[in-house]
């Protein structure tokens, strides 16, 4: 009799665990979906915030090689637009077109800037592995980054990894492997 009761209790616990697992999976999926929707809804705001910070940091250091003409053009633009988003976008394009390069030590020093870190955290970009961020953004392994590389990379780093990103990466990698294999034949 006791064994039958224990067997029923064991079956009950198995069913309960299964229900809880399904419930937790649904909660996690809903949370991920809300987070991705939130990231999509704040893309324009984060674009302006990140570009503004990148400009501030690039202009702060003379070692980044911002030409004097570019600085003058930026000053004119800073007084030309009434809307902040339009002003920041225009100024960023001018600065990015100046082909300013950011070295790894300069970028790592940027990651010690509290204001920059606050913007990255607001954008839901993980900052724990600072050297890893640079390596991730430096896709061509040149040892330096342009402002456009930094901006585009940071916007892609926002939020959790999505399944579509992993599948897309695998498909691109397979395509490159096929091209390389075709070249060797």
Helices and strands as residue ranges (DSSP letters): H 2-41, H 43-60, G 62-64, H 68-78, H 84-97, E 101-103, H 104-110, H 114-122, H 130-137, E 144-146, H 147-156, H 163-184
